[in-house]
């Protein structure tokens, strides 16, 4: 008797029919895998992947009313991406297709936010090399730190957290290479070029932790600000205590907004990153040299294992051409430097 041909039926070596070779067979196998749990496993992992993406993508929606959790997250925002490889391992161990697909969301968000920092944006050229360093009030070797900074070849050096008893050490150590300098409170500026219009800048603290000066170089002029914003702390019962820092950032931003010179350079320890909304009064009007001309994240603190860039060089008018982080000194911060092209 004749037998009807079925495209979805194959025979094994013994001639017995075996189903599942056509499109219908593949569909049945897919449904079988779903029933076996490949798509249903890892739902929690998938949810965590989406939450990771939401934290990164909508960090501005995190509230600061409770423990400044928004600013705290923004300070270490790139590190939120560490959840991705952890969740990837879990998804692979669980053999979860759902979790693997969901992980594409935080990967794309992280790449959109930080992928551009991984490329080298150095353009070459530039008129002025500037450097900023929080030297640490407890620095055991100010003279050695001064020698390290001179070796950088910078034209202008800004120092923060200069202890009263250590100011003479930095003045003596740097004076041969930098004949023009001024120390205002706990911040100072050393320059190879003349300084004029030097004055302290009030950032609402009751003592001087910021200053302004005009610098005249063979290639142009610029207003240079040096600032050390108040420190922040993470406390168990209070969260991220940054109120004093936030108010000082607003005052500093207002001072810079009123600057008349076209080229402005801000250097200092701002105790905050470019992602931190609390610095918006500053960052909304200035560019980060690291973001514009650097390579990588440029983390500067803590010196032994840098996790955040809280030491900043920001510009307005001037064009960044390079940015980098120097090796550690005896401070708990690393120096950061940049080269800029002046417009005037």
N, C-alpha and C positions, 0 to 999 in steps of 0.2 A: 504494500500500500504506500502511496506517495505521502511524504511528510512536509508540512509547510515550513518554509525557511523563516527563521527569526534572527534579525540582525543583532539582537542582544544576547544571543545564545552562542556560546563557544563550546568546544569539546576539549576535555583533558586528554591525556595520552591514551586513555582506555576507551575513548569515544563517548564517554558520558557527557551530557550537556552541562555547561557551566554558565550561569547568567552574570551580566554585569559589565560587558565590554563596550557598549554604546553610550550615547548621551544619557539615556534613561538610567543606565547602570551607574554612571558617574553621579547622577543626581541622588540615586538611592544610597550610594556610599557616603555622599556629603551629609544626607539626612541622618545616616547611621552614626557618623562622627558627631553630629550635633547631639544626637541622643546619648552618645557616649560621653559628652561633656566638654569637647574641645572648645566650643563656643560659649558654653555656660560656665565653665570654670574661670576663675580669676575676675569675677565681677567686682569684688572689693578692690583688687589691684587696679582695675580700669577706672574705678571711681577716684582712687587716690591720684592716678595720673591726670585726670581731668581737673581735680582740685589743685594739683601742682601748677597746671597751666593757668588756672584762674588766679592763683596768688601772684604769679609773675605778670600776667597780662593785665590784671586789674588791681595792682598793688595800691594805686591811688585811692581805691575805695576802702581800703582797710582803715579803720578809725584810729585817730590819735587821742581820742577822748579818754580811752582806757589804757594807761601805761605807755602811751606813745607807740603802740604796737605797729602802726603804719611806718613810722620813721625807722624803727628797729629793723623791720623787714627790709626796707629800702636800703639800709646801710649794708646789709649782706645779701642783697638780692641775687647776684650771680650764683651764690652758693646754694640757692634754692634748687638749682638745676642738678645738684648732687642726688636728689631724689630719683632722677631718671635712671641712672645705671642700677640703682638698688631695685627699683620696680621692674626693670628689664630682667634682672636675674630671677626675680620671683615669677615673672610671667613665663620665662623659659622653663623654670622648674615645674611650674604648674601646667605647662604645655597649653597655654591659654591664648588662642587667636584673638579673642576680644581685648585682652589686656595689651597685647602687642600692637594692635591697631590703635587703641586709645593712647598709647605712649607716643604716637606720632604728634599728638596735639602739643604736649609740653616741649617736645624737641623743636617743633617749628616756632613756638613762642620764644624759647630761649635763643634760638638762632637769629630770630628777628631782632631781639633786644641786644644781644651781645656778640653775634657772629662777626659784625663789622670791626669789633675791637681786635680780633685775632689777625687781621691783615696789617701789613706794614704800610703806614700812611706817610712815612718820611718823604719829604719832597726835595730836600736839599736847599742850600742857600740859607738866608737869614742874616740879620744884622746884629742881633744881640742874644747872648746866651745868659739865661737867668737861672738861679737855683734857690730853692727854699729848703730849710731844714729846722725841724723842732729839735733843738740840741739836748733837751731834757735838763731840768734844773738839778738833777742828781748825777749829771755826767761826771765820771771820775777822771776824765782826761780832756779838758777843754782845749789844751794846746794841741793834742793829737788830732782832735776833731777839726781844729782850724787848719792843720796841715793837710788833712784829707780833702777839705773843701777847696783849698788853694789848688790842689792837684787836679781838680775838676776842670780848671781853665775857664770857669764862668766869669762873665763880665760884671755881673751884679749878684750879690748874695744876700738873701733875707734870712734872718735867724729869729726863732721864736723860743719862748720859755728860757730866757737868759736870766739866771739867778743873779741877784745883786752882787754877790761876792765873786761871780765868775765873769762879769762884764769886762774887767780889765784884761783877763786872759785872752778873750776873743779879740779885743781891741789891739792888744800887743801882737797876737799871732797873725792877724790879718792885715795890719797896717802897711806892711811893705808892698803887698800885692794890690791893696785896695786903699788908695790914699784918701778917698772921700767916704765918710761914714757918719752915721747918726744912730744913737740908741735912745729910744723913747720907751720908758717903762721896761717891760720885759721883752720887747721886740727891737730889732735893729736892722739896719741896711748898710751894706758895704758895697762900694762901687769903684770901678776904674775910671768913671767919668763924673764930672761935677754934679752935685746935688743942690737943688734950690727949692724954696718953698716947703721946707721940712716942717712938719707939725704933727702933733698927736691927733688921732681920730677918736672921737667919743663913741663908744659902742655900748654905753649904758651900764658900765660895771663899777664905776667909782674909782678905778685906777686904770693906767694906760696899758692896753694890750693890742693897740693898732696904731699905725702911723701912715703918713702920706708924704711923698717927696716927688719932685720933678727931676728927671734925669736928662742930660743933654749929651748925645753921642754924635760922632761924625756923620751918622746916617739918619739922625732925626731925634725927636724928643718924645718922651712918654711920661705919664703920671704913674708912679709905682706905689701901690698900697701893700703894706705888710700887716697881717692880722693873725691873732691867735684867739679863736672863739672859745668860750668856756667848754670845759670837758663835760662829757655825758657819762652816765653810769647806768648799769642794769641792776636794779634792786628787786629782790623777791617780793617785797610788799608794795612796791611803787612802780614796777616796770621800768621803762626806759625814761630816766629823768633827764630831760633835755630842754626844759622851759627857759632857763637862763641863756643857753646857747641859741635858741630860736629867736629870742628878743634881740640878742646881739647881732644875729645874722640880718634881721630886719634893719637895724640901725646902720650896719655896714653897707647894706644894699642901698639905703637912702643916700649915704655919703658918696658912694660911687656914682649913683644916678645924677648927682649934682656936679660931677667933675666936668670941667670945661674942655680939657685937653682931648683931642680926638683919639689918641692912643693911650689905653689904660691897661696896666698889668697888675693883677692881684696875686700875691703870693702869701702862703701861710698854712697853718694848721687850722682848718675849718671844722674839725671834729664832725665831719659829715661828708657824704659822698654826693656826686652829681645827681643821683637818683632820689635823694632825700628831699621831700617836699618842703621841709622846714628851711631850706636854703634857697627857695624859689626867688626871693627878692634879690638874690645875687645871681643865681644861675640863669634867670630869665633874660639878663642883659649882658652876659658874658659867655665866652666859649671856653671849654676845657682844652688845653693844649694836648692832653693825653688822648682825648677822644678825637681830636682833629688831626693830630700828626704823630701819635704814638703807635706802639705795637704791643698789644696785650692789654691787660687790665691796669697795669701800673700800680699794683697794691704797694702801700708804703708802711702800713702798721698792722700788727707789731713787727718790729725789725727782725726778730728771729724766725717768724713764720707769718709773713704779711697776708692779711685776709681782707683788707679794705683800703681804698685810697681816700684817706681823709686829709692828706697833705696835697694842696692844690696849687696849680698855676693856671689862672684864668685870664683871658685877654678880651679886650674890646677895641676894635679898630685895627690893631696889629694882627698880622697873619702868622699863625703857628706853622713852623716848618719841620720841627722835630721835638720829641719828648721822650724822656727815659728816666729810669730809677737807678740811683747810684748804690754801690755796696754799702752795707751797714757800717756805722761808726760806733762809738760807745753810747749812743742814744737808743731809746726804745722806738724811734722812728727812723725810717730811711730817708736820705735826701732825695728830692726829685728835681729834675732840671728840664729846661726847654729852650729851644732856639726860636726866635720870632723875627719876622720882617716888619719893620716899622713903616707906617703909611705916610708919616710926616717927616 
